[in-house]
């Protein structure tokens, strides 16, 4: 055990300056006594990881808390791994310094750290009732595939009342199965998150589609129950019920809980945390939360930012803990200009200020002056997408391959250049509302697609990393692989046509895959012993090749591994391998619920086994893939992301990240003031309604709150939609370390002409407020135009 | 004029974590296979050994918990259908969700309500296939002696070590993490064990407890779903390194006592498969196993031919071959750690190559002289740049 003074000095000498003079809120947060609960409002780049890690280490070294009595939850597994790594690294440094002052070995690894879900999964497994099994948690693919099944049951995917209700909730026409499926799962999650009484919703809701929607959700829940499966929301709900019915030994000695990214907490999670916080409080410890309401992005996943804003009152009312907010405002990430730009941006909408934590101070530059050049904020706007892509590709080429990009601001000349010592294209990120390369339904090429192409055309091509850019089922190698599998297992589309006759769209997708496969076979790819053509023919004929007999069961995964022999991209390329993993995981996970067990059974006595298993494989694996049920998890790829790739990602994906040069798309596809794009720039009510267009999370909050215990939100749905859009661009702008560049079409910069009349284009990301005042003004002269 | 370069993006600060069995031992078998199966999470298509290893661990853990928490389960022998089958199904379901599935030959996972035959011999499910025969033998041979000695089951071991040859520019982290899971038996329970306890008998056979009567100590336990390796097989020494490293990890935990030994149970020895029998015959002929059969068993083994029924070997022979006691000594621990550090260094070097943009098959080398048995069951043998003896061709199906 060491004194606080000694701890502080050793940290200052060996790790980081935590003195009161350097950063008072940081000092106060780390040094607070064990029993003092904390409400930390941490602005972007404010070193909150440093605070969390040193708070934990202070509790261990100064307050003598056993690490196993400390629990820290974060938003992603990656964030948890980073936090633990920092605790271990700094813990080792301090342990060596305090070696002689400490009586026993310290096991930092026994800190309970992870996402709430991962911790719950472990606890429900380890502390289960005698005779019960550990929970089996399913992945997203299974959840979607199971729900597609439920939706297809009784032809409910064609139920017009259901479509109307979903379209109402979505604020947009929702009649296609993939969109219906996604939205139903979103509602299902919300029923857990907001503790919604679906029975009451079913009987009391006015909409004719509500009973069908509730039936589907209940059927889905029943399916999970019957198969003893859990998705993550069910896991949280189960845990919530368990901790409310009895004490769990695991928490008995808990002294400290810290929750990171609290602004994205949902109501169910809040109730879990409040219940758990009673353990440390009874043990003389405390609860701390860290977050930033201005960076809340996940209302669509059930997050309720108001729980963070009102934390002080809520914890007082429900847990009887009194605390004051502590504001971490020093920003160690960005230049002065970027910090000022973010401060100005977040305060320009007067109506937004009521949605923020009360009396919130502005962020303040903490980065040392001598460590950066204070580049002005830049803007690049062009007449059309082609010109914009050319200009941006040329700008990036100059920065990476050339002598740098030079521009003037008044008399001052600036040059932006990647650092020759360790710098690369991965220092640059383009952040967009959506990183999709092709527009859904209409199929036109979007900005990420054009930019990617232009960057490949420069003399020294620049590769782009955009794993979410394409719909998985439309990636050429995936089409070939899926087509080859279908050709092998279901020659001449016999089972496909018999089983999927009525689903013309799916049939078309399957046939498109088969065409890709056939063309690929026609190229006679290496190796040639046997050729791919011969391999597929042998499968079609059910004739053994290079072995003597045909076994009674064939694992589908085995066929996939053999087929990749002819597709090097899926064996050798990092991105290709991630795509392969996604297919294999889908096949593997489908075996949990599919009668086929993801294998084809051959039995001479029962020839129908073969047809049945193929039928099940098509329905349980390939129909969901065709309907877009696979999303690529970038966590699979980012650990070994090559350094020479430029990042394109959604603003949501960029949460928690920072880049030396950030390019924010503020309107590459906005030409006119049309209601159809208003959700991306300036939310409006649909004509004749008070329903917010295409923002389902906001619509759902209003539709469902009366069936939940959650208090109704006080701000209007339109206001909440504006608030969320402001937050989204605040997050985007604040990712930048050195240079921030806003890009878009001229229409968002200086307006557009329509039927001979000139109009401005209201847009939250170009300095408009919701009352239609344009603070940045036409021409966006607050930015240096390049 | 201002001219300064952009900052460089800060590197991820995650300490890479290695499981002794899942990572280090897998990599030692084959680097490329490790990249695909372990690092890349592509499940094996027919994971015979992986499935049974995980399965038997799960069954033994669950069986211990039931024995501990339920008085009715204190009596032995356990009946397969009544006592063991429900545990097997729980574990099967958990592994199923993780994408690790057995073939029907290995395990029947249908219950009596299933009316179809599928891969089984008939419709009378459940069938006690080889894995289930092994679980019954494992619990009734070792469980009854082992469970009363256990102090804690499923202890998670975790520690960090300095990254070998740390290089600020190349290395991902200053440290690497090393993890494992063990059961621990304690001296307290050993002393109160009734006479005739079989574990105690083997510990005494190795004279391990002679000088320790007054001290508190621990012994760590691990189960392997495999046959006892030959002593000239690398796996033999890898298992020893594993136990030695586990003992180091355990000794760093605040509630640990001195660790004097480790026990590995090779549970396939209780009921050999045809491939296991083939290997045993080979080991016996070459005298490359530390536990040789007596004359009667010897004859049975030598006369056995592939395709014939597995002979009934004596229970003593099967029992003694299924337990391996490893003594823990400081010097050996250091050597084991050093060996694993070398492995971590190789893995990190492959990761670095991959980060530099190298093709996966070039960044992750298969071993120079791979074992044929490793390649035969490998899902990637048709795309491997240099498999063991020959170039494998894709087969249909």
Interface residues (C-beta under 8 A of the other chain):
Chain A: X78 X81 X82 X84 X85 X86 X88 X89 X92 X104 X105 X107 X109 X130 X131 X133 X134 X136 X137 X138 X228 X229 X372 X373 X399 X404 X412 X413 X414 X415 X416 X417 X418 X419 X420 X421 X422 X423 X424 X426 X427 X529 X530 X535 X538 X539 X543 X544 X545 X546 X547 X550 X551 X552 X553 X554 X555 X557 X558 X559 X561 X562 X564 X565 X571 X572 X573 X574 X577 X580 X581 X584 X585 X588 X589 X591 X592 X597 X601 X603 X605 X606 X609 X636 X638 X639 X640 X641 X642 X643 X644 X658 X659 X660 X661 X737 X738 X739
Chain B: X1 X2 X3 X4 X5 X6 X7 X8 X9 X10 X12 X13 X14 X15 X36 X40 X41 X42 X43 X45 X46 X65 X66 X69 X70 X90 X93 X94 X96 X97 X99 X101 X103 X104 X116 X117 X118 X119 X158 X159 X160 X169 X173 X174 X175 X177 X252 X253 X254 X351 X354 X355 X356 X357 X359 X360 X361 X379 X380 X382 X383 X393 X394 X395 X396 X397
